[in-house]
Amino acid sequence: MHRNKTLLILGIEGYSGQLIARALSGPLTVVTPQISRGRTIADQLTDYASVLEPGDLVLNCLGPFQYTYLDVLEFCLANAVHYFDICAEWQVFEAMQGLSARAERAGSMLLPGIGFDVVASDCLLGHVYKRCPDATRVQIGISGLELISRGSARTMADLIGEPLKVRRRGRIVAESRMLQSSFDFGSGQRPALAVSWGDISTAWHSTGVPNIEVFFEATPALSAAVFANKTFGWLATGSALGQTAQNLLSRFPKGPQEASRAKKNATVVVRANNDLGQVAESRLHTREAYSFTADSSSAVLNYFSEHPGRAGFQTPNTVLGADFPMSLPHCMRVDQQ
């Protein structure tokens, strides 16, 4: 008798976890542990090893992921199950890629970043890379991230005091300057500011392009935040200020209301240049980022509920393909040049 795969969702009490769980439709047996702070994640997960078989799925929605991914990943490797998350933290992507060989031996697929971050950008990058396969520089612009959940705000608060990171000549390095660019998100060129985002890792592993920068549209709020971090962020490093910011976020709303999400959308632009000065640029319009995360994550999990995973570290582009977002609701891709 055919057995439905089991999906373990960690962080179901969080905003994104709930959205994803509601969007699932595949033949999955869903288990939703309540992870508490009284015991380590690793210790709590041992209680659920008996419900899983090799090839089953684990979705980690417990952010900030730099504090949770390793316990969950080790659990997945020990039980030969596949790891997924909705991470956007470049450090986590890099660490996971370093564990790819172990995952291959265990028969586990490691597929982080199956939400808006980084499916929309990584798959669009795959499309642009086909148009410019000798690209040596990629710039990714993202617009429409005004709405934010409590969990995402906590992750971003952890970046206070950290220098900007980009990829140069294949290596992730700190950038002392405040980098600026501009992108056409659909209504003319808009200014954008560089951020330390997950694509500086995943874009490299998807394509091998050695120079990568990620930008957010320079809204007044983002511009103020970037200036404050560059000017005063050092005060938070190793001090109580960072912890104070985290404590204040406990009063932050859990996440945006559905009516607010319905009024918004998001846009990603990928621009690739080669050494001859040739440029390929494409734009992807999507639903609001949290809505896209629910659509994307549920589609990925539904797919792997009926198909085998590819062992080792993967990126959305390498395992889902450049056209995957076009299968999701209200996504439109435009080649700009």
N, C-alpha and C positions, 0 to 999 in steps of 0.2 A: 504493500500500500504506500502511495506517495505521501511523504511528510512535508508539510509546509515548513519553510525555513523560519527560524526564530530571529526576531529583531529585538535587541536590548537597547532601549533608549535611556541614556543617562542625562539627567537634567530636564526631565519632563515637566518639572514645576516651573521652569524658566519660560520666558516669553516665546523665544524661537522654538523651543522644544514642543510647546503646546501647539503652535501653528503647524509644525511639521507633522505631528501625530494626527492632527485633524485632517490633513491633506492626504494621508496614506490610503491607498486603495488596493494594493497588491495582495497576493496570497501569503500573508505573513502572520505569524503568531507573535504579537507584540507584548513584551515584558518591560515594565517601567519601574525599576527600583527607586526608592526614595533614599538618595545619598545624604547622609547626615554629617555634621562636623565632628561628631563625637568619636568617630573611628576613621582610620585612613581609607582612602578610596580602594586601595589594593585589598585591604582586609574585608571590606564590604562586598567587593566583587567576587570573592571566593564563594560566597553564598549562592552565586548564580551559575557557577561552572557546570553544575549538573543539568541545567536546562538547555545547554548549548551543545551542538554537534559541529564537527569540522565543516566549514563553509557557511555557517550562520553569520549574522551581521550584528555589529555593535555601532551605535551612533552616539558620539560624545557631544553633548551640548553644554558641558560644564566649563564655562569660561570664567576668568581668563585661562586660556588653554595651556599656557606655559606652566601652570601649576597642576594640571590634571592629566595632560596627554600621556605622560610616561607610564603611570600606573595602569591606565586603560589599555595602552598599547601592549605592555608586557602581559596583561591578561589575555589579550587577543592572540599574541604569539604563543602563549602557553596552551591555548585551546584551539589553535588553527582556525580562528574565525577572522572575519574581515573587519577592518577598522575604518570608520568614517567620522568626520566632524564638520563643523561650520566655522572653522578657524580662519583668521586673516593675519595671524602673527608670523612674520617671516622666520623668526627664530625656531618656531615649532616645525615649520616645513623643512628647514635645513636639518634639524635634528632627526626628523623622521627619514629623510633621504639617507642619512648616515646609517640607518638601521635597515635599509632595503635588503641587503644580503641575508640578514637574519630572517626577515619576513619571507623571502623567497624559500629559504630552507623550511620554514614552518608551514608554508602554503597559505600565508595570510596576505591579503591585499591591504595596503595602507593608502587610503584615498581621503586625505584631509581637504577641507575647503570646498564642500559640495553645495554651499549656499551662494548668495550673490557674490560673496568673496569666497573663492576666486573663479567660480564657474563662468560668470559673464565675461570677465576680462581675459581669462586664460583661453577660453574657446574662441573669442574674437581674435586674440593673438594668433591662434592656430590658423584662422582664416587669412589674416593679413600676412602671416609668414609664407603661406602658399603663394601669395602675390609678390612677395619680395624675399625669396629663399636665401639670398646672400646678405640679408640685413646684418648690420653691425651695431645698430642702436635702436632701441625701442622706447617710446614714451607712451605711457598709459594715462589717460585723463578720465576722471570719474565725476559725475554730477548727479545731484538728487539725493544726497544723504542727510537731509535736514532732520529727519525723524530718527530718534535713537532710543534704544531700550536701556534699562538699568544695567544689564549685563554688558552691553557694548560700551556704555559709559565707563564702567569699571575697567574694562580692557584698555580704553584710551587713557584713563587716568594713570595707568601703569607706565605710560610713555612719557609722563612728565619728567623733565630733566634729561631725557635721552636725546643724543644728537641725531640729526637726519641721516638715514642710511639709503644708499643707492648701490647699484652694481657697476663696477668699473673694471674693464678688461677681465671679466669673469669672476671678480671677487667682490664681496659685499664690504663696503668701506663707509666710514663716517664722512659726511660732507659738512664743512664748517659754514658754508654760505646758505642763505635762504634761497633756494632755487625757485624760479618762476618760469612759466610758459603760458601758452594760450591754446585753446581748443575750440572747435566749432561743435557744440553739443546739439545743434539743430537750429539755432537762431543767431548765427554769427559768432565770431571769435569772442571767447570769454577768458579772462585771466584765471590762472590756476597756480597753486602752490604745491611744492613737492612734499610728500609724506613718506614715512617708513612703513610700507605696506607689504602684504604677503607676496605680491607679484615679483618683487625683486628676487625672490627665491623660485617660485613656480615657473615664471616666464623663462628663466635660465634652464631649468630642468625640462621644460617643454620643447625648447627650440635651440638652446645653446647660444643665443644672441648674447654677446659679452657685456653690453652696456645697456642698463635698464633703469628707468626712473618712473615713479608713479606720482601722479598729481591729483588733487581734489580741486574742484571749482572753488575759486577764492571768494566765498561768501563773506560778508562782514564778520560773522561769528568765527569762521575758520581763520581768517586773517588775524583777528585779535588773539585767538588761541595760539597760533604759530608764533606771533610776535612775543606773547607773554612767555611761552616756553623757551624761546631763544634768549630772552632778556632776563627772565627770573627763574627759569627752570632749574638752574643749578641749586637753588635754595631747597628744592624738594629732594635732591639726591642724598640718600642716607639720613634724612631728617624726619621729624614728625609731620611735616607738611603733607607729604604724600599720603600718610595714613589718615590725616585729617580729611583729605579729599575723598578717600575711599569711604570713610565714615559718613560724610555728607551724602554720598551717593545712595546710601540705604534709604534715603527719603525720596529718591528719584522715582518717577512713575515706572511701573514694570515695563511698559511699552506703549507705543502709539495705538490709539483706537482704530478699529477697522475703517470707520468713516474717514479718518485722517489719511490712512494709507491709500484708500480708494481715490483720493484726490491728487495723489502724487505719482510720479514715475521716476525712473533713473535712466541715465545714459552713460555708456562707456565709449571712449574713443581710443583706438590703438593706431599709433603712427610709427612706421618702420622706415629707417633710412639705411642705404648701403654706402660704400665708400665712393661710389660714382656720383653721389648726390641725388640718386633716384629715391622717390618717396612713395610708399603705399599707405593709405589711411582709410580706415573704415569705422563706422559708428554703429553701435547696438543700442536700441531703445528697448527698455524692459518695464515691467510693472515696478512699483515701489520696492525697495531693496528687501524688506522683510517678507513681502508677498512673493517676490521672486525666490527668496530663500526657501519658503514653504513649497513652492512649485518645483524648484530644482531638486531639493533634497528628497522630496517624496518620489519624484520621477526616478532618481538614481536608485533609491532603495527598492522601489517597485521593480526596476529592471533587474537588479541583482538578486531579487527574491526568486527569479526564474532562470537566471543565467549565472555561470561560474564567474568568480572574480579572477583577476590577473595578479598573481602573487608578486610581492615587492611593492616599493613605493611608486605611486602613480600620481599624475596630475589630471585635472579634468580633461585637458586637451588630449593627453596621451591615451586615456581609456574611454572617454566619451565621444571625442571627435569635435572638430570645429563647428559642426552644424547642430550640435545638441541643443543650444538655446532656442533654435528655430522650431523645436518641437514643443516648446512651452508657451503658455497663453500670453498673447499681446506682446510678442517679441518681434522686432523688425530690424533688419540689418541693411545698412546703406554703405556702398563703397564711395568715398568722397574724392579720392584721387589715387 
